[in-house]
Amino acid sequence: MEFLSMGGYGFYVWGSFGITALVVILEVASVRARVRAAERLAKGGTR
């Protein structure tokens, strides 16, 4: 339990890790969506 509490800073440490992971996941999803849209547009599709 001491490891998780990080000397009293656990909330901030684990919160930062969680937010960073969430942002990375959202960025990957955003890039995938933009790639798919660009591929559709390149094939002659519409937005």
C-alpha positions in Angstrom: 0.0 0.0 0.0 2.9 2.3 0.6 3.9 1.9 -3.0 0.5 3.1 -4.2 0.4 6.1 -1.8 3.9 7.3 -3.0 4.7 9.0 0.2 1.4 11.0 0.2 1.7 12.0 -3.5 0.0 8.9 -4.9 -3.2 10.8 -6.0 -1.1 13.2 -8.1 1.3 10.6 -9.5 -1.4 8.0 -10.4 -3.7 10.7 -11.6 -1.0 12.0 -13.9 -0.4 8.6 -15.3 -4.1 8.1 -15.8 -4.6 11.4 -17.6 -1.6 10.8 -19.8 -2.8 7.3 -20.8 -6.2 8.7 -21.6 -4.7 11.5 -23.8 -2.5 9.0 -25.6 -5.5 6.7 -26.3 -7.6 9.7 -27.6 -4.7 10.8 -29.8 -4.3 7.4 -31.4 -8.1 7.3 -32.0 -8.0 10.8 -33.5 -5.1 9.9 -35.8 -6.8 6.7 -37.0 -10.0 8.7 -37.8 -8.0 11.3 -39.7 -6.2 8.6 -41.7 -9.5 6.9 -42.6 -11.0 10.2 -43.7 -7.9 11.0 -45.8 -8.1 7.6 -47.4 -11.8 8.1 -48.3 -11.1 11.5 -49.7 -8.1 10.2 -51.8 -10.4 7.5 -53.3 -12.7 10.1 -54.5 -15.2 10.1 -51.7 -16.7 13.1 -50.0 -16.2 14.3 -46.5 
